Amino acid sequence: MNAMNRPMWLEIGKCFSDLGDNPDCRVIILSGAGKLFTAGIDFGDFAQMASIVSDHDDVARRCKAFRTLIKTYQDSLSSLEKCCKPVICAVHNVCLGAGVDLITAADIRLCTKDAWFQVKEVDVGMAADVGTLQRLPKVTRNESLIRELALTGRRFDSTEAKECGLVSQLFEDKDRMIDGAIKLASEIASKSPVATQVTKRSIVFSRDHTVQEGLDHIRDWNMAMLQSEDFMKATMAQATKSPPLQFAKL
């Protein structure tokens, strides 16, 4: 059920780091194979990892080990956000616990109509610590709703996910959703990679900074990017209404 074990956590980080550096990749689609998107953290695997921490007798050393472990997992999921390529998450059926942490680090989220979501951590005696509590309020802009979901652990369905802004599109079934994700990815990939990657950087930066800081950030980027060949070609194409352009790798 795509439960997230330690190898998966580590491979997610490597995957998005590698794709971010791959010039042949312009957009990434993340979907789940099988019955559901993800059942969240693999608690059997988690118990094994916790036993590593318990090898230390001293509380300070156990705390240090836990801190290192948590940061490793945080960095893994943050790799979606730090990746310069736009990331589309396509969710079907179930997205539990750590799955919500995962998708909130993406740029665009799609789901099937039968999908449901749950911030599950409170039900297992912990606070979510790899992104949900930090990103979900900013994704939805609804503090009251997110506090309700995080404090009760209740399920919410695809309609509510769409209404609160967690996902942008609903699809009848997984096949149609994947087709829609590929169509969306193809449209984004047809644009200049200079434009799409700097746009993502600016959106992520501006979310966590003031408007003026966001303006300063994009100004510093565009003083270089507005000299790119992509910009010159696209500007001329718009002026002359020429056919769609083919942009080089970045």
N, C-alpha and C positions, 0 to 999 in steps of 0.2 A: 504493500500500500504506500510505497514511496516514503516510508518512515525515514526520518533524517538521523542517520548514525554518524559516528565520527569520520569514517572515510568520506561520506557524502559531504559533510561540512567542509572538510579540507579541500575536496575536489571542486566544490562550488567556487571557492576563492580562486583556485588555480585556473579554472575554466574561464571565468570572466576576466581575469588578468591577461590570460593568453589571447582571448578574443579581442580585448581592448588594443592589443599590440598587433593584431593580424590585419594587414592592409586589404585583404580580400573580403573582410567582414565589415558590413556597414550598419546592419541592424540585427538584433538577437531576439529570437522568440523562445521563451521558456514555457514548456508545457509538461504535463505529467503523463507517463505511460500507464496503461492499465485502468483499473476500476475508478480510481480517484486521483486528484491532484497530489495531495499529501495528507497523511494521518498525523503529521507533526513529528515531534521528537521521538526517537526510538528509546523508550524507557529502559529496556533491557541493556542497551548499549550505554545509556546514561548512568545506570547503576554501576556498570563496570568502570566507567570513567571516575565516578565519585569515589570508588574504592582506591583509586590511585592517590587521591587527595587524602584519604583517611590513613594512608601509610605514615603520615607525619603525626607525631604525638603532640607537638606544640601548636597551639591555636594560631599563632602568628604565621607559622609556616603553612598551615592548612589554608589560611586566608590567602596567602601569597599564591599558592597553587591554584585555588579557585579563581582568583583574579586573572591569572594567566590564561586559564581555560576559558573563562567567559570572554576575555578580549579576543582570543583566537576565533571564537564563534561569531563575535560581533564583527570582526574584520572580514570574515568570510562572507557574511550577508551584505555588508557594506560594499563589497566588491561590485555588486550590481549598480549601485549608485555612483561609485568611483569610476567604473568603466566608462570610457568616453563615447561608446556606441549606445544608441537608444535601445532600451530593453523593453520588450512587450511580454507580459505574463498572460498566459491563456489558462484559465482555471476551470476545471470541470468537477462536478460532484461534490467533493469535500475538500476544504482547506482549513486545517486545524492548527491551533497553537503556533508553532514555529513557522508554519506555512504562511501565516499572516505577517510575521516578521519578514519573511522572504519577499512576499509580493509588494509590500509597502516600500521596499527599496528599489522597485522597478519604476520605469517612466510611465508606462501605459498598462492598464489592467483590463482584460476582457474576461467574461465568464459565460457559462451556459446557464439556462434558466433553472436547471435543477441544482445548481451549486449552492452550497451554504458554507458559512464561515463561523469561526469561534475563537475568541481570545481565551484559550483554555487554561492558562497557567494558574489562575487563582484557584481552580479546582484541584490542583495538585500541590497546593501549599507554597506557591512561589509567585513572585512578580516577574512578568515578562522582561527579559534583560538583553535581547538582541535586536531591538528596533521598533517593535510595535508601539510601545508607550511613547516613544520619541517621534515616530513618523506618522502614525495613524491620526493624531489630532491635527497635524499640518495637512495631511491628505484630505481630510473631510471638513476641516474648519468647524467642527461641532464638538466642543469640549464636553458638553453634557452627555451626549450620546456615547462618546468614547469612554468616559468614566463609567457610565452604566454598563457597557459591554465588558470593560476590563474588570470591574468590581463584581459583576454577577456571573460572568462566564457564559452568558446565554448565547444560543445560536442566533444568527441572523441570515436571512435568505438573500437570493440574488437581487430581488426587487429592492430590498432595503439597502443592499450594497450599492446599487445603482443610484438610488435616491440620495444617499449620503455622500456620494462621490468617490467611493472606493474603486468602483469599476466604471468604465465609460460606455461599454456596449454589452448587451445581452444577446445570446444566440440560442436557437432552439436545441441544438445538440453539439457534441464535441466536433464532429466533422465540419459542420458549418462554421464553428468558432475557429478552427484551425485554418480553414479557407479564408475567413475574414482576417485572421492575424497575418497570413501570408500576403494577402492583398494590401493590408495596411503597411506591412514591412516593405513590400515592393515599392509602394508610393514614396515612403521615406527614403529608401535606398536610391531612388531616382534623383534625389536632390543632391546638392553639393555636400560632400562629407565635411568640408570646412564649415559650412553653414549649420548642419545638423549637430555636429559635435560641439561647436562653440555655443549653440543655443542650449544644449543640455547643460553644459558647464555653467552658463549664466543662470539658468532656472534653479539649479541646485544651490549655487552660491547665494542668489538673491533670497531664497527661502529662509536662509539662516542669518541674513544681514539686513541692515536698513536699506531703504530705497536708494539713498545717496551712495551707500557702499556698493550696491548692485550696479548703479550707473557708472561708478568709477571702475568697477571690475570689467564691465562690457566695453567701456571706452578703451581700457588698456589692451583688451584683446583685439578690438576692431581697428585700432590704429595700425595693426599689422595685417589682419585678415581682409580688410577692405582693399588691400593691394594685391590680393590673390588673383590668379588667372580665372578661377571659378567666378568670382564676382564680376570681373570685366566681361566674361563671356555671357553670363546670365543677364547682365544689364543690357548688353547689345541685343540679346535674343528677345528680351521683353520689348525693346524699342522697335525691333523689326518684325516681331511676331513670327520668328523662325521656329522650326520644329524643335522638340525637346532635345536638350543637350546631353551628351555623355560626359560625365565628370571622371577625372582621374582618381586613382587611389590616394589615400592619405594615411 
